[in-house]
Every structure is written in C-alpha cells, then in structure tokens.
Amino acid sequence: MVFSRFKQGLARTRNKISQALRRLGGDTSAAETLQALEEILYTADVGPLSATLLEEAEQQLKSGHLAHPGELRAWLGDKLESMVRGPADRAAPLALDAGAPTVILVVGVNGSGKTTSVAKLVRWLQGQGRRPLVAAADTFRAAAVEQLTIWCDRLGVELVKGATGADPAAVVHDACDAARARGADVLVIDTAGRLHTQKNLMSELDKVARVAGRRIEGAPHETLLVLDGTTGQNAVQQARLFGESVAITGVILAKLDGTAKGGAVLAIGNELGTPVKFVGLGEQVDDLEVFDPAAFVQALLDPKVE
C-alpha cells in the first residue's frame, strides 16, 4: 500500500527518468550506462550529490565490483536508500510523549504548504488515536488563521487563536495552557513564515519555542520544517537556512506529487542529515504518508510507467 502511494505520488519524477532507467538495464557500454545515470540524477534534481554518485559509479565499474553495467541499477537503489534512511532506532516518525502534551512546532516559508500540512498532520495524529489541539501562531496572516479554522472545524479539533497581528508567543502561551486544561495529548503549532514587521523571523520562532518550553517541559519536542517539493534544490537551501537558526527534528516534504524533482529528498537527507519524516502525496487531508526510504527508492526507480 505504501509503495503504491509513493509510486503514484512520484509519477512525474518517475515518468521523466523511466527511459534512462531502461537504458541502465540494457546491453550497453559503461560509458553509455554512466550517461544514462547522469540523466537520471540531474532530471530528478538530486543536485551536487549527483557528481559524487557518478564518480563512485564509475569507480565501481572500473574496479570490477560491478561486473556488468546492467548491475548498476540495483547498486543505485541500495546507495540511494542508504542515503535517505534515518536513524536505525526510529521506530516511529514522531517522539510522542505518553504523559504531558507533546508540542510540535511546524515551521516553513509561506507558500510551502505549511498550513495545509498542519491539517494533514493533525489528521494523521487522529488516526494514531491521539487527541490533538492546534495553535494558530501565524497571526500576521489572516488567511492562514481562516484556513486553519476551516480545517479544524472539519476535523473536529479545537483551535487556539488570537487577533490578527497578535503576539505569536502569547497565542502559544495560551495554547499550552489550553492543551493541559482540555486533556489534549499533542499540541500542533502553526508558525509564521514571514513577518509584517522588521523583526527577524528566526528570532520570533526562537521566542515561540522558549515560551512553549516554559509552559510545558521539554517543548517543543518536535520541530518540523515544511518544504515545497516542487522547488527542488531551493528546498534544500531553505532547510539549510532554517537549520542554522532552529533545531529542526524532521522535514515534511509537501507537494511531492506535483513535481518531477523528487530527488530533493536525497539531498535533504544526505547533505543536511535531516530526516524526511512525512511526505505530502496529494491535496486531500489524508494524503500525508510516513516517509519510507525503501518504498521511496523502489517507487523512484521503478521502470514501469503506468
């Protein structure tokens, strides 16, 4: 089931590289095989990592570790899976506390799909038997609060919000207290992706995190960065910049179904060491999947086009 969802969501990426993949399995020379591999990597927007993979593949062929160019596809699958696989002890994507409310901070630039991803995450938490509460701390963007209000109404989840332009940290303060008072076991906080003042965004996020930590011990327990999968290597740069200022525990890669740049997943995991925990594979509220490295790579390299 997971493989099928990944395969469907990665259709645009996979369809663009399917012809090159067939050439990897054919009776071709080493030079032709490497050319096909180069096409695969750059088409999928793997980025600077492509050069490293190409060099290693060439060495594998020259040294005889790969006896035939046709073996390169299986080698590539193993290599890519090792790059995106997270910690071996990650039995679950999120560290959810059984006692006090688990606080999940969701960050990212406006337009990345952040607010919709919050709704999808809440739906996923409900499916895990959790009782989530949502805080609308993106107070400078009225549309974000309105969007969250609609989603929470549909999902039957309470929303803590303030007036437009209110101090985001004040909303988080109230939401932490509300989570305790109302018996919620997870608090999901939607944060600003841009401020309408001259304040630095990262300083504001740090303030929100500090306030949450004062109200609930250890908070935020998770800080998830939402990245727009359609931006490819730009998403990697965003992850790098956020990671310099905020302790990111994982990534939600949104809109993966709408891009041919699925290779960005590889760069995020390999270059930044930040695990992709969830991927958005559609527009519906249930279209959020726990990231499965094996299923992702299998779907990415499946040569069959439907």
C-alpha positions as CSV (number, residue, x, y, z in Angstrom):
1,M,0.0,0.0,0.0
2,V,2.8,2.4,0.9
3,F,4.7,1.5,-2.2
4,S,1.6,2.1,-4.3
5,R,1.1,5.6,-2.8
6,F,4.7,6.5,-3.3
7,K,4.6,5.2,-6.9
8,Q,1.5,7.3,-7.6
9,G,2.9,10.4,-5.9
10,L,6.3,10.1,-7.7
11,A,4.7,9.6,-11.1
12,R,6.0,12.9,-12.5
13,T,9.6,12.3,-11.3
14,R,9.5,8.6,-12.4
15,N,8.0,9.2,-15.8
16,K,10.8,11.7,-16.7
17,I,13.5,9.2,-15.8
18,S,11.9,5.9,-17.0
19,Q,13.6,5.9,-20.4
20,A,17.0,6.4,-18.8
21,L,16.3,3.7,-16.3
22,R,15.6,1.2,-19.1
23,R,19.0,2.0,-20.6
24,L,20.6,1.1,-17.3
25,G,19.2,-2.4,-17.6
26,G,20.1,-2.9,-21.3
27,D,23.2,-4.3,-23.0
28,T,25.1,-1.0,-23.0
29,S,28.7,0.1,-22.6
30,A,30.0,1.5,-19.3
31,A,30.1,5.0,-20.9
32,E,26.5,4.7,-22.1
33,T,25.4,3.5,-18.7
34,L,27.1,6.4,-16.9
35,Q,25.5,8.8,-19.3
36,A,22.1,7.3,-18.5
37,L,22.8,7.5,-14.8
38,E,23.8,11.2,-15.1
39,E,20.5,11.9,-16.9
40,I,18.6,10.2,-14.1
41,L,20.2,12.1,-11.3
42,Y,20.0,15.6,-12.9
43,T,16.5,15.0,-14.2
44,A,15.3,14.2,-10.6
45,D,17.1,17.3,-9.3
46,V,19.4,15.4,-7.0
47,G,21.8,18.4,-7.1
48,P,25.5,18.4,-6.2
49,L,25.2,14.9,-4.9
50,S,25.0,13.7,-8.5
51,A,28.7,14.3,-9.1
52,T,29.6,12.2,-6.1
53,L,27.3,9.3,-7.2
54,L,28.6,9.4,-10.8
55,E,32.2,9.3,-9.7
56,E,31.6,6.4,-7.3
57,A,29.6,4.5,-10.0
58,E,32.5,4.9,-12.5
59,Q,34.9,3.5,-9.9
60,Q,32.6,0.6,-9.2
61,L,32.6,-0.3,-12.9
62,K,36.4,0.3,-13.5
63,S,37.3,-1.8,-10.4
64,G,35.1,-4.7,-11.4
65,H,32.9,-4.5,-8.3
66,L,30.1,-4.2,-10.8
67,A,30.8,-6.9,-13.3
68,H,28.3,-5.6,-15.9
69,P,26.7,-2.1,-16.5
70,G,23.3,-3.8,-16.1
71,E,24.1,-4.3,-12.4
72,L,24.3,-0.5,-11.8
73,R,20.5,-0.1,-11.3
74,A,20.5,-2.4,-8.3
75,W,23.6,-0.7,-6.9
76,L,22.0,2.7,-7.3
77,G,18.9,1.6,-5.4
78,D,20.9,0.3,-2.5
79,K,23.0,3.5,-2.5
80,L,20.1,5.9,-2.6
81,E,18.2,4.0,0.2
82,S,21.2,4.2,2.5
83,M,21.4,8.0,1.9
84,V,17.8,8.7,2.9
85,R,17.4,6.1,5.7
86,G,17.1,7.8,9.0
87,P,18.4,6.6,12.4
88,A,18.0,2.8,12.9
89,D,16.1,3.3,16.2
90,R,13.4,5.5,14.6
91,A,10.6,3.1,15.1
92,A,8.0,5.9,14.8
93,P,8.3,9.2,12.9
94,L,7.5,11.4,15.9
95,A,8.5,11.3,19.6
96,L,5.1,11.4,21.2
97,D,5.0,11.6,25.0
98,A,2.7,9.4,26.8
99,G,2.3,11.9,29.7
100,A,2.4,15.6,29.2
101,P,1.3,17.1,25.9
102,T,3.8,16.6,23.1
103,V,4.4,20.0,21.4
104,I,5.1,20.0,17.7
105,L,6.3,23.3,16.1
106,V,5.7,23.5,12.4
107,V,7.8,26.0,10.5
108,G,8.5,26.9,6.9
109,V,8.1,29.8,4.5
110,N,4.7,31.0,3.3
111,G,3.6,29.1,0.2
112,S,5.4,25.9,1.1
113,G,2.1,24.2,2.0
114,K,2.8,24.6,5.8
115,T,-0.8,25.3,7.0
116,T,-2.3,22.5,4.9
117,S,0.5,20.2,6.2
118,V,-0.6,21.1,9.7
119,A,-4.1,19.9,9.0
120,K,-2.8,16.7,7.4
121,L,-0.5,16.1,10.4
122,V,-3.5,16.6,12.7
123,R,-5.5,14.1,10.7
124,W,-2.6,11.6,10.9
125,L,-2.4,12.1,14.7
126,Q,-6.1,11.4,15.0
127,G,-5.5,8.2,13.1
128,Q,-2.9,7.2,15.7
129,G,-5.5,7.6,18.4
130,R,-4.2,11.0,19.6
131,R,-6.2,14.0,20.8
132,P,-4.5,17.0,19.2
133,L,-5.1,20.7,19.8
134,V,-4.0,23.3,17.2
135,A,-2.5,26.8,17.8
136,A,-2.7,29.4,15.0
137,A,0.5,31.3,15.8
138,D,0.8,32.7,12.2
139,T,-1.0,35.7,13.5
140,F,0.2,38.1,10.8
141,R,-1.5,36.3,8.0
142,A,-5.3,36.3,8.5
143,A,-5.7,33.8,5.6
144,A,-3.7,31.2,7.5
145,V,-5.9,31.5,10.6
146,E,-9.0,31.3,8.4
147,Q,-7.7,28.3,6.6
148,L,-6.8,26.5,9.9
149,T,-10.2,27.4,11.3
150,I,-11.9,25.6,8.4
151,W,-9.6,22.6,8.7
152,C,-10.1,22.3,12.4
153,D,-13.9,22.5,12.1
154,R,-13.8,19.7,9.5
155,L,-11.5,17.6,11.7
156,G,-13.4,18.2,14.9
157,V,-10.3,19.7,16.6
158,E,-10.1,22.7,18.9
159,L,-8.1,25.7,17.7
160,V,-6.5,28.4,19.9
161,K,-6.0,31.7,18.0
162,G,-5.6,35.4,18.7
163,A,-6.5,38.6,17.0
164,T,-4.8,39.4,13.7
165,G,-1.3,40.8,14.4
166,A,-1.3,39.5,18.0
167,D,2.0,38.3,19.6
168,P,2.5,34.7,18.3
169,A,4.2,33.8,21.6
170,A,1.2,34.9,23.5
171,V,-1.0,32.6,21.4
172,V,1.4,29.7,22.1
173,H,1.4,30.5,25.9
174,D,-2.4,30.3,25.9
175,A,-2.4,27.1,23.7
176,C,0.0,25.3,26.0
177,D,-2.3,26.0,29.0
178,A,-5.3,25.0,27.0
179,A,-3.7,21.7,26.0
180,R,-3.2,20.8,29.6
181,A,-6.6,22.0,30.7
182,R,-8.5,20.3,27.9
183,G,-6.7,16.9,28.0
184,A,-5.0,17.2,24.6
185,D,-2.0,14.9,24.3
186,V,-0.5,16.7,21.3
187,L,-0.3,20.5,20.6
188,V,0.5,21.3,16.9
189,I,1.6,24.9,16.4
190,D,1.4,26.6,13.0
191,T,4.1,29.4,12.9
192,A,4.7,32.4,10.7
193,G,6.6,32.0,7.5
194,R,7.1,35.7,7.1
195,L,6.5,38.7,9.4
196,H,4.9,42.1,8.5
197,T,7.3,43.9,10.9
198,Q,11.1,44.3,10.8
199,K,11.6,41.6,13.4
200,N,13.8,38.7,12.3
201,L,11.7,35.6,11.6
202,M,14.1,33.3,13.3
203,S,14.2,35.4,16.4
204,E,10.4,35.2,16.6
205,L,10.5,31.4,16.2
206,D,13.0,31.2,18.9
207,K,10.8,33.2,21.2
208,V,7.8,31.0,20.4
209,A,9.9,27.9,21.3
210,R,11.1,29.4,24.5
211,V,7.6,30.3,25.6
212,A,6.4,26.8,24.9
213,G,9.3,25.4,26.8
214,R,8.4,27.4,29.9
215,R,4.8,26.2,29.8
216,I,5.5,22.5,29.0
217,E,8.7,20.8,30.0
218,G,10.9,19.9,27.0
219,A,8.8,21.7,24.5
220,P,9.0,21.9,21.6
221,H,9.5,18.1,21.4
222,E,9.5,18.2,17.6
223,T,10.2,21.0,15.2
224,L,9.1,20.0,11.7
225,L,10.1,22.1,8.6
226,V,7.7,22.0,5.8
227,L,9.4,22.2,2.4
228,D,7.7,22.6,-1.1
229,G,8.8,19.6,-3.1
230,T,8.3,21.4,-6.4
231,T,11.2,23.8,-5.6
232,G,13.8,21.1,-5.8
233,Q,17.2,22.3,-4.7
234,N,15.7,25.6,-3.4
235,A,14.0,23.4,-0.8
236,V,17.4,22.1,0.3
237,Q,18.7,25.7,0.7
238,Q,15.6,26.6,2.8
239,A,16.3,23.6,5.0
240,R,19.9,24.7,5.4
241,L,18.9,28.2,6.4
242,F,16.3,27.2,8.9
243,G,18.6,24.6,10.3
244,E,21.1,27.3,11.2
245,S,18.7,29.0,13.5
246,V,16.1,26.4,14.6
247,A,16.7,22.9,15.9
248,I,14.9,21.0,13.1
249,T,14.0,17.4,14.1
250,G,12.5,16.5,10.7
251,V,11.0,17.5,7.4
252,I,7.6,17.3,5.9
253,L,8.1,17.4,2.1
254,A,4.8,18.8,0.7
255,K,3.5,18.6,-2.9
256,L,5.8,15.7,-3.9
257,D,3.0,14.5,-6.2
258,G,3.2,17.7,-8.2
259,T,6.9,17.7,-9.1
260,A,9.5,16.0,-11.2
261,K,12.1,17.0,-8.7
262,G,11.7,14.2,-6.2
263,G,15.5,13.8,-5.9
264,A,15.5,16.7,-3.5
265,V,14.6,14.1,-0.8
266,L,18.0,12.6,-1.3
267,A,19.9,15.8,-0.9
268,I,17.9,16.8,2.3
269,G,18.8,13.5,4.0
270,N,22.4,13.2,2.7
271,E,23.7,16.8,2.7
272,L,21.9,18.1,5.8
273,G,21.4,15.0,7.9
274,T,17.8,16.0,8.5
275,P,15.3,13.1,8.2
276,V,12.3,13.4,6.0
277,K,9.5,12.2,8.3
278,F,6.4,12.8,6.2
279,V,5.6,13.5,2.5
280,G,2.5,15.0,1.0
281,L,1.3,13.0,-1.9
282,G,-2.0,14.7,-2.8
283,E,-4.4,17.5,-1.9
284,Q,-6.7,15.6,0.4
285,V,-6.4,15.7,4.2
286,D,-5.4,12.0,4.3
287,D,-2.7,12.5,1.7
288,L,0.2,12.5,4.2
289,E,2.4,9.5,4.3
290,V,5.1,8.5,6.8
291,F,8.3,8.6,4.7
292,D,9.5,5.0,3.9
293,P,13.0,5.1,2.4
294,A,12.7,1.6,0.8
295,A,9.3,2.3,-0.7
296,F,10.5,5.8,-1.9
297,V,13.6,4.4,-3.7
298,Q,11.6,1.5,-5.1
299,A,9.0,3.8,-6.5
300,L,11.5,6.3,-7.8
301,L,13.4,3.6,-9.7
302,D,10.5,1.5,-10.9
303,P,11.0,1.4,-14.7
304,K,7.3,0.7,-15.4
305,V,5.2,3.7,-16.4
306,E,1.5,3.4,-15.9
